[in-house]
Structure formats: C-alpha cells, structure tokens
Amino acid sequence: MAKRRTTSRKSKKKSNSFVVFLIVVIILALLSFGISYFILNQDATLSSNAVETELPLKESPAIVGEKSAEDIQELTHLQGTWVSNYDGTMLTIVGSSCTFESPAVDSPAKTKGTVMVNKTIVTFVFTGNNSCGSAEGHYEYQMEGDGEVFFKKIKDSCQSRSSMMSASWFRL
C-alpha cells in the first residue's frame, strides 16, 4: 500500500504588519493636525480679541466743547501740515479737522475728516464720499523732535488709510 503523507498545511496568511503600521501613522497624523488646528485657532482668537477690544478714549474736546490745557497742548503738537515719507501724501491738521491730499499727477485725491487726540492716541475719521466710509482709525503717535511724527496702528479697518499712516511723517 502506498504511504500517506502526514504533513501539516501551513496557512498562507500574509503578515498584516504593514497595514497596521500605515493605519497607525494616518491616525497619528490626523490627531496632530487636529490638535495643531485647535491650538493655532485659539491663539488667533486671543490675538484678534486683543486687537479688536475697544479703546477707552475720552471724547474729543471739539465735541465736548471744553478744552483743558493738556488737550490743547496735545492738539498743538500735531497742528500743521505733515508730509508722508512713504508716498508724499500731505496731512493737514487744523483744529479737529484734517485733510489728506495725495500727490497724483493725473487727479490728486483730497480726503477730509476729523481728528481726535487723547494723550498719545489719535483717532482719524474720514467724512464725505471715500473708500473707508466712516470707519475710525486709532493710532498711537510718537513725536521725534519737532519735525517728525510716527503713527503706530492700534485699530483700523480701512486698509488704504492704514497703509498710508504706516510711514513716518515730517513737518512741512
């Protein structure tokens, strides 16, 4: 009689270690993206809240009608005509009104507005028909000597005014 083989059959299952490794890497990547999104979103929310907080400004002396000696001194620092080192725009401040004149050859643009000063904070508001509407722009100013002033943006939703004010200005 013939002999029967008694060998055991091995299962032909392949190792799934590569698939498990791939799944673990994908899960870790998704977790890291999720965590970084929430952390960065929280930081952006905190920084935007810091910028968007309202400034505790006192009312303008021109609106209230009472001018203290300190308010008059603050306004006189900025009175006059200033020229931007950025693009030559002229800023003229007289009392509580201001005028921005762009030096365009074809059609010079002239924008009028009001200015309010509180210690080292200046608020510009354009009046009339302009691209900013009646949005307020809050800037901290710093005088350097008698002939130069720098404006640092605190809060301004008007992009054109914000870019215009970012340069230093010299007295004309």
Contacts in CASP RR format, 6 or more apart in sequence:
PFRMAT RR
TARGET T0000
AUTHOR 0000-0000-0000
METHOD contacts of the structure
MODEL  1
MAKRRTTSRKSKKKSNSFVVFLIVVIILALLSFGISYFILNQDATLSSNA
VETELPLKESPAIVGEKSAEDIQELTHLQGTWVSNYDGTMLTIVGSSCTF
ESPAVDSPAKTKGTVMVNKTIVTFVFTGNNSCGSAEGHYEYQMEGDGEVF
FKKIKDSCQSRSSMMSASWFRL
51 155 0 8 1.000
52 155 0 8 1.000
55 121 0 8 1.000
55 138 0 8 1.000
55 154 0 8 1.000
55 155 0 8 1.000
57 116 0 8 1.000
57 118 0 8 1.000
57 121 0 8 1.000
57 123 0 8 1.000
57 138 0 8 1.000
58 118 0 8 1.000
59 116 0 8 1.000
60 96 0 8 1.000
60 114 0 8 1.000
60 116 0 8 1.000
60 117 0 8 1.000
60 123 0 8 1.000
61 67 0 8 1.000
61 68 0 8 1.000
61 71 0 8 1.000
61 72 0 8 1.000
61 75 0 8 1.000
61 96 0 8 1.000
62 95 0 8 1.000
62 96 0 8 1.000
62 114 0 8 1.000
62 116 0 8 1.000
63 96 0 8 1.000
63 116 0 8 1.000
71 117 0 8 1.000
74 117 0 8 1.000
74 118 0 8 1.000
74 119 0 8 1.000
75 93 0 8 1.000
75 95 0 8 1.000
75 96 0 8 1.000
75 117 0 8 1.000
77 143 0 8 1.000
78 93 0 8 1.000
78 115 0 8 1.000
78 117 0 8 1.000
78 122 0 8 1.000
78 141 0 8 1.000
78 149 0 8 1.000
79 93 0 8 1.000
79 94 0 8 1.000
79 95 0 8 1.000
80 92 0 8 1.000
80 93 0 8 1.000
80 94 0 8 1.000
80 171 0 8 1.000
80 172 0 8 1.000
81 90 0 8 1.000
81 91 0 8 1.000
81 92 0 8 1.000
81 93 0 8 1.000
81 171 0 8 1.000
81 172 0 8 1.000
82 90 0 8 1.000
82 91 0 8 1.000
82 92 0 8 1.000
82 93 0 8 1.000
82 149 0 8 1.000
82 169 0 8 1.000
82 170 0 8 1.000
82 171 0 8 1.000
82 172 0 8 1.000
83 89 0 8 1.000
83 90 0 8 1.000
83 91 0 8 1.000
83 169 0 8 1.000
83 170 0 8 1.000
83 171 0 8 1.000
83 172 0 8 1.000
84 90 0 8 1.000
84 91 0 8 1.000
84 164 0 8 1.000
84 167 0 8 1.000
84 168 0 8 1.000
84 169 0 8 1.000
85 167 0 8 1.000
85 168 0 8 1.000
85 169 0 8 1.000
85 170 0 8 1.000
86 164 0 8 1.000
86 166 0 8 1.000
86 167 0 8 1.000
87 102 0 8 1.000
87 103 0 8 1.000
87 164 0 8 1.000
87 167 0 8 1.000
88 102 0 8 1.000
88 103 0 8 1.000
89 100 0 8 1.000
89 101 0 8 1.000
89 102 0 8 1.000
89 103 0 8 1.000
89 164 0 8 1.000
90 99 0 8 1.000
90 100 0 8 1.000
90 101 0 8 1.000
90 103 0 8 1.000
90 172 0 8 1.000
91 98 0 8 1.000
91 99 0 8 1.000
91 100 0 8 1.000
91 169 0 8 1.000
92 98 0 8 1.000
92 99 0 8 1.000
92 101 0 8 1.000
93 115 0 8 1.000
95 115 0 8 1.000
96 114 0 8 1.000
96 115 0 8 1.000
96 116 0 8 1.000
97 112 0 8 1.000
97 113 0 8 1.000
97 114 0 8 1.000
97 115 0 8 1.000
98 112 0 8 1.000
98 113 0 8 1.000
98 114 0 8 1.000
98 115 0 8 1.000
98 124 0 8 1.000
99 110 0 8 1.000
99 111 0 8 1.000
99 112 0 8 1.000
99 113 0 8 1.000
100 109 0 8 1.000
100 110 0 8 1.000
100 111 0 8 1.000
100 112 0 8 1.000
100 164 0 8 1.000
101 108 0 8 1.000
101 109 0 8 1.000
101 110 0 8 1.000
101 111 0 8 1.000
102 108 0 8 1.000
102 109 0 8 1.000
102 110 0 8 1.000
111 126 0 8 1.000
111 130 0 8 1.000
112 126 0 8 1.000
112 127 0 8 1.000
112 128 0 8 1.000
113 124 0 8 1.000
113 125 0 8 1.000
113 126 0 8 1.000
113 127 0 8 1.000
113 128 0 8 1.000
114 124 0 8 1.000
114 125 0 8 1.000
114 127 0 8 1.000
115 122 0 8 1.000
115 123 0 8 1.000
115 124 0 8 1.000
115 125 0 8 1.000
116 122 0 8 1.000
116 123 0 8 1.000
116 125 0 8 1.000
117 123 0 8 1.000
120 140 0 8 1.000
120 141 0 8 1.000
120 142 0 8 1.000
121 138 0 8 1.000
121 139 0 8 1.000
121 140 0 8 1.000
121 141 0 8 1.000
121 154 0 8 1.000
122 138 0 8 1.000
122 139 0 8 1.000
122 140 0 8 1.000
122 141 0 8 1.000
122 151 0 8 1.000
123 136 0 8 1.000
123 137 0 8 1.000
123 138 0 8 1.000
123 139 0 8 1.000
124 136 0 8 1.000
124 137 0 8 1.000
124 139 0 8 1.000
124 161 0 8 1.000
124 165 0 8 1.000
125 134 0 8 1.000
125 135 0 8 1.000
125 136 0 8 1.000
125 137 0 8 1.000
126 132 0 8 1.000
126 133 0 8 1.000
126 134 0 8 1.000
126 135 0 8 1.000
126 158 0 8 1.000
126 161 0 8 1.000
127 134 0 8 1.000
131 158 0 8 1.000
131 160 0 8 1.000
132 157 0 8 1.000
132 158 0 8 1.000
132 160 0 8 1.000
132 161 0 8 1.000
133 158 0 8 1.000
135 156 0 8 1.000
135 157 0 8 1.000
135 158 0 8 1.000
136 155 0 8 1.000
136 156 0 8 1.000
137 153 0 8 1.000
137 154 0 8 1.000
137 155 0 8 1.000
137 156 0 8 1.000
137 157 0 8 1.000
137 158 0 8 1.000
137 161 0 8 1.000
137 162 0 8 1.000
138 153 0 8 1.000
138 154 0 8 1.000
138 155 0 8 1.000
138 156 0 8 1.000
139 151 0 8 1.000
139 152 0 8 1.000
139 153 0 8 1.000
139 154 0 8 1.000
139 156 0 8 1.000
139 165 0 8 1.000
140 151 0 8 1.000
140 152 0 8 1.000
140 154 0 8 1.000
141 149 0 8 1.000
141 150 0 8 1.000
141 151 0 8 1.000
141 152 0 8 1.000
142 149 0 8 1.000
142 150 0 8 1.000
142 152 0 8 1.000
143 149 0 8 1.000
144 150 0 8 1.000
146 171 0 8 1.000
147 170 0 8 1.000
147 171 0 8 1.000
148 168 0 8 1.000
148 169 0 8 1.000
148 170 0 8 1.000
148 171 0 8 1.000
149 168 0 8 1.000
149 169 0 8 1.000
149 170 0 8 1.000
149 171 0 8 1.000
150 168 0 8 1.000
150 169 0 8 1.000
151 165 0 8 1.000
151 166 0 8 1.000
151 169 0 8 1.000
153 162 0 8 1.000
153 165 0 8 1.000
153 166 0 8 1.000
156 162 0 8 1.000
156 165 0 8 1.000
END
